[in-house]
Amino acid sequence: MAQIQVVGKNGGRSIELELPEVNPHVLHEVVTWQLAGRRRGTASTKTRAQVARTGRKMYSQKGTGNARHGDRTVPTFVGGGVAFGPKPRDYSYTLPRKVRQLGLAMALADRQAAGMLTAVDGYDLDGKTKSFVKWAKDNGMDGTEKVLIVTDDENVLRSARNVSWVTALPVAGLNTYDILRHDRLVIDAVALEPAQELQEEAQQ
């Protein structure tokens, strides 16, 4: 059972959160699934039927001493079509919901084990970048590590957006990949209770 200290205006308490043991394979599966869904899949090449080249036979079939060629659209010529090249496609695929939920719980567990998980109840900020930087410094964040802030506090989202070492997301945007690619996770204390429920569902 992990004990997570809550800081902030209404802090001073701790949250008990039962987190799973971190399994790198599960995290890999979830991150791969996320990145596959983000791929645009717009790469496209032209086949020999689509390139703008003449279809006239290049030269006589016999008598030239050269290889027997037809038109210039074949892939062997520069400017010809591409054989088996990429076409627009959707790279996304489905991953079981319980696996996705377990991956998120494991990402939280990984940050908790490293001492890089901070729960906040009440930021009490005015939406200014200067006030956010001061708050971050008071809570041990000086810009030497990448920080992911997950909150529904509009003032925090506004004040953190101009800080280069901070990524701010609403609670609905919490995901495994962004947690793992940042050094520290700062999250609304109330958001950890649904995370506990998801983890319990994943174990059933």
Contacts in CASP RR format, 6 or more apart in sequence:
PFRMAT RR
TARGET T0000
AUTHOR 0000-0000-0000
METHOD contacts of the structure
MODEL  1
MAQIQVVGKNGGRSIELELPEVNPHVLHEVVTWQLAGRRRGTASTKTRAQ
VARTGRKMYSQKGTGNARHGDRTVPTFVGGGVAFGPKPRDYSYTLPRKVR
QLGLAMALADRQAAGMLTAVDGYDLDGKTKSFVKWAKDNGMDGTEKVLIV
TDDENVLRSARNVSWVTALPVAGLNTYDILRHDRLVIDAVALEPAQELQE
EAQQ
1 16 0 8 1.000
1 17 0 8 1.000
1 18 0 8 1.000
2 16 0 8 1.000
2 17 0 8 1.000
2 18 0 8 1.000
2 19 0 8 1.000
2 109 0 8 1.000
2 112 0 8 1.000
3 14 0 8 1.000
3 15 0 8 1.000
3 16 0 8 1.000
4 14 0 8 1.000
4 15 0 8 1.000
4 16 0 8 1.000
4 17 0 8 1.000
4 112 0 8 1.000
4 117 0 8 1.000
4 119 0 8 1.000
4 192 0 8 1.000
5 12 0 8 1.000
5 13 0 8 1.000
5 14 0 8 1.000
5 119 0 8 1.000
6 12 0 8 1.000
6 13 0 8 1.000
6 14 0 8 1.000
6 15 0 8 1.000
6 119 0 8 1.000
6 120 0 8 1.000
6 121 0 8 1.000
6 189 0 8 1.000
7 118 0 8 1.000
7 119 0 8 1.000
7 120 0 8 1.000
7 121 0 8 1.000
7 139 0 8 1.000
8 120 0 8 1.000
8 121 0 8 1.000
8 122 0 8 1.000
8 123 0 8 1.000
8 124 0 8 1.000
9 121 0 8 1.000
9 122 0 8 1.000
9 123 0 8 1.000
9 124 0 8 1.000
10 121 0 8 1.000
10 122 0 8 1.000
11 120 0 8 1.000
11 121 0 8 1.000
11 122 0 8 1.000
11 189 0 8 1.000
15 119 0 8 1.000
15 189 0 8 1.000
15 192 0 8 1.000
15 193 0 8 1.000
17 108 0 8 1.000
17 112 0 8 1.000
17 192 0 8 1.000
17 195 0 8 1.000
17 196 0 8 1.000
18 196 0 8 1.000
18 199 0 8 1.000
18 200 0 8 1.000
19 105 0 8 1.000
19 106 0 8 1.000
19 108 0 8 1.000
19 109 0 8 1.000
19 112 0 8 1.000
19 199 0 8 1.000
20 102 0 8 1.000
20 105 0 8 1.000
20 106 0 8 1.000
20 109 0 8 1.000
20 199 0 8 1.000
20 202 0 8 1.000
20 203 0 8 1.000
21 106 0 8 1.000
21 109 0 8 1.000
22 106 0 8 1.000
22 109 0 8 1.000
22 110 0 8 1.000
22 113 0 8 1.000
23 106 0 8 1.000
26 99 0 8 1.000
26 102 0 8 1.000
26 103 0 8 1.000
26 106 0 8 1.000
27 103 0 8 1.000
27 106 0 8 1.000
27 107 0 8 1.000
27 110 0 8 1.000
27 176 0 8 1.000
27 180 0 8 1.000
29 95 0 8 1.000
29 99 0 8 1.000
30 95 0 8 1.000
30 99 0 8 1.000
30 100 0 8 1.000
30 103 0 8 1.000
30 104 0 8 1.000
30 176 0 8 1.000
30 177 0 8 1.000
31 176 0 8 1.000
31 177 0 8 1.000
31 180 0 8 1.000
33 93 0 8 1.000
33 95 0 8 1.000
33 100 0 8 1.000
34 175 0 8 1.000
34 176 0 8 1.000
34 177 0 8 1.000
35 177 0 8 1.000
36 91 0 8 1.000
36 92 0 8 1.000
36 93 0 8 1.000
37 91 0 8 1.000
37 92 0 8 1.000
37 93 0 8 1.000
39 91 0 8 1.000
39 92 0 8 1.000
41 88 0 8 1.000
41 89 0 8 1.000
41 90 0 8 1.000
41 91 0 8 1.000
42 88 0 8 1.000
43 86 0 8 1.000
43 87 0 8 1.000
43 88 0 8 1.000
44 86 0 8 1.000
44 87 0 8 1.000
44 88 0 8 1.000
45 81 0 8 1.000
45 82 0 8 1.000
45 85 0 8 1.000
45 86 0 8 1.000
45 87 0 8 1.000
46 81 0 8 1.000
46 82 0 8 1.000
47 81 0 8 1.000
47 82 0 8 1.000
47 83 0 8 1.000
48 73 0 8 1.000
48 74 0 8 1.000
48 75 0 8 1.000
48 80 0 8 1.000
48 81 0 8 1.000
48 83 0 8 1.000
49 73 0 8 1.000
50 81 0 8 1.000
51 73 0 8 1.000
51 79 0 8 1.000
51 80 0 8 1.000
51 81 0 8 1.000
53 71 0 8 1.000
53 72 0 8 1.000
53 73 0 8 1.000
53 79 0 8 1.000
53 80 0 8 1.000
54 71 0 8 1.000
54 72 0 8 1.000
55 70 0 8 1.000
55 71 0 8 1.000
55 72 0 8 1.000
55 73 0 8 1.000
56 71 0 8 1.000
57 69 0 8 1.000
57 70 0 8 1.000
57 71 0 8 1.000
58 69 0 8 1.000
58 70 0 8 1.000
58 71 0 8 1.000
58 72 0 8 1.000
59 66 0 8 1.000
59 69 0 8 1.000
61 68 0 8 1.000
72 79 0 8 1.000
72 80 0 8 1.000
73 80 0 8 1.000
73 81 0 8 1.000
74 80 0 8 1.000
74 81 0 8 1.000
75 81 0 8 1.000
75 82 0 8 1.000
75 83 0 8 1.000
98 201 0 8 1.000
98 202 0 8 1.000
99 202 0 8 1.000
100 176 0 8 1.000
101 198 0 8 1.000
101 199 0 8 1.000
101 201 0 8 1.000
101 202 0 8 1.000
102 199 0 8 1.000
102 202 0 8 1.000
102 203 0 8 1.000
103 176 0 8 1.000
104 174 0 8 1.000
104 175 0 8 1.000
104 176 0 8 1.000
104 179 0 8 1.000
104 195 0 8 1.000
104 198 0 8 1.000
105 195 0 8 1.000
105 198 0 8 1.000
105 199 0 8 1.000
105 202 0 8 1.000
106 176 0 8 1.000
107 176 0 8 1.000
107 179 0 8 1.000
107 180 0 8 1.000
108 117 0 8 1.000
108 179 0 8 1.000
108 185 0 8 1.000
108 192 0 8 1.000
108 195 0 8 1.000
110 179 0 8 1.000
110 180 0 8 1.000
111 117 0 8 1.000
111 179 0 8 1.000
111 184 0 8 1.000
111 185 0 8 1.000
116 145 0 8 1.000
116 183 0 8 1.000
116 184 0 8 1.000
116 185 0 8 1.000
117 184 0 8 1.000
117 185 0 8 1.000
117 187 0 8 1.000
118 139 0 8 1.000
118 184 0 8 1.000
118 185 0 8 1.000
118 186 0 8 1.000
118 187 0 8 1.000
119 187 0 8 1.000
119 188 0 8 1.000
119 189 0 8 1.000
119 192 0 8 1.000
120 151 0 8 1.000
120 186 0 8 1.000
120 187 0 8 1.000
120 188 0 8 1.000
120 189 0 8 1.000
121 188 0 8 1.000
121 189 0 8 1.000
121 190 0 8 1.000
122 153 0 8 1.000
123 135 0 8 1.000
123 151 0 8 1.000
123 153 0 8 1.000
123 155 0 8 1.000
123 156 0 8 1.000
125 131 0 8 1.000
125 132 0 8 1.000
125 135 0 8 1.000
125 153 0 8 1.000
125 155 0 8 1.000
125 156 0 8 1.000
125 159 0 8 1.000
126 155 0 8 1.000
126 159 0 8 1.000
127 155 0 8 1.000
127 156 0 8 1.000
127 158 0 8 1.000
127 159 0 8 1.000
128 159 0 8 1.000
129 159 0 8 1.000
129 160 0 8 1.000
129 162 0 8 1.000
129 163 0 8 1.000
131 159 0 8 1.000
132 156 0 8 1.000
132 159 0 8 1.000
132 160 0 8 1.000
132 163 0 8 1.000
133 163 0 8 1.000
136 142 0 8 1.000
136 143 0 8 1.000
136 147 0 8 1.000
136 163 0 8 1.000
136 166 0 8 1.000
141 147 0 8 1.000
141 184 0 8 1.000
141 186 0 8 1.000
143 165 0 8 1.000
145 165 0 8 1.000
145 183 0 8 1.000
145 184 0 8 1.000
146 165 0 8 1.000
146 166 0 8 1.000
146 167 0 8 1.000
146 181 0 8 1.000
146 182 0 8 1.000
146 183 0 8 1.000
146 184 0 8 1.000
147 165 0 8 1.000
147 166 0 8 1.000
147 167 0 8 1.000
147 182 0 8 1.000
147 183 0 8 1.000
147 184 0 8 1.000
147 185 0 8 1.000
147 186 0 8 1.000
148 166 0 8 1.000
148 167 0 8 1.000
148 169 0 8 1.000
148 178 0 8 1.000
148 179 0 8 1.000
148 182 0 8 1.000
148 184 0 8 1.000
148 185 0 8 1.000
148 186 0 8 1.000
149 156 0 8 1.000
149 160 0 8 1.000
149 166 0 8 1.000
149 167 0 8 1.000
149 168 0 8 1.000
149 169 0 8 1.000
149 186 0 8 1.000
149 187 0 8 1.000
150 168 0 8 1.000
150 169 0 8 1.000
150 170 0 8 1.000
150 171 0 8 1.000
150 173 0 8 1.000
150 174 0 8 1.000
150 185 0 8 1.000
150 186 0 8 1.000
150 187 0 8 1.000
150 188 0 8 1.000
150 191 0 8 1.000
151 157 0 8 1.000
151 168 0 8 1.000
151 170 0 8 1.000
151 171 0 8 1.000
151 186 0 8 1.000
151 187 0 8 1.000
151 188 0 8 1.000
151 191 0 8 1.000
152 170 0 8 1.000
152 171 0 8 1.000
152 188 0 8 1.000
153 188 0 8 1.000
156 168 0 8 1.000
157 168 0 8 1.000
157 170 0 8 1.000
160 166 0 8 1.000
160 168 0 8 1.000
161 168 0 8 1.000
167 178 0 8 1.000
167 182 0 8 1.000
169 178 0 8 1.000
171 187 0 8 1.000
171 188 0 8 1.000
171 191 0 8 1.000
174 187 0 8 1.000
174 191 0 8 1.000
174 195 0 8 1.000
179 185 0 8 1.000
END
